[in-house]
């Protein structure tokens, strides 16, 4: 399944710390901003679109996001 990442203004809705397994695969420390779409850590962050619509970041950066993001914070996604 390949999906487009939604563009626009959103709010962080929830966070799951550590490894989370979904039917689409594993995500490290996901920060959900629209339904099942999340900013999350991954061992693979290609330079071209290759996801199910989430925003992938390296695992080390996902750990850093845990020190700064909070539920309720705004997220702006653009090209």
Helices and strands as residue ranges (DSSP letters): E 8-11, E 14-15, E 19-22, E 25-34, E 37-42, E 55-58, H 59-65, E 74-77
